């Protein structure tokens, strides 16, 4: 039986990946990980995640290059949320290609609010998110 992972977490920093996967698992999401652009592309093609959390600066191709590769392979429909500490570069990204970017460091509630726009957890979690009338702090909505 093929299990579809809800979220693919892609970051070159293994500590960030492990923290995000553990936090998301506790919230009821299924996750898988990739640590570089090549692994990310393979995981997206094979696992078909519902959402990709993608660091902008990866070993190998950049996060932007990964997105361009996906477009060439007819996988442009996979929602991608970029993550970066580079606010200047994030602000210059084209909004039609990169509608959302989380600025590091972001808090867990900001991350969960962003993810909830794309994916629902597999089971109910103990925490409840409060709806905010404005965009969460640390998120660039376009």
Buried (B, 14 or more C-beta within 10 A) or exposed (E): EEEEBBBBBBBBEEEBBEBBBEBBBEBBBBBBBBBBBBBBBEBBEEBEBBBBBBBBBBEBBBBBEBBEBBEEEEBEEBBBBBBBEBEEBBEEBEEEBBBBBBBBEBEBBBBBBBBEEBBEBEEEEEEEEEEEEEEBEBBBEE
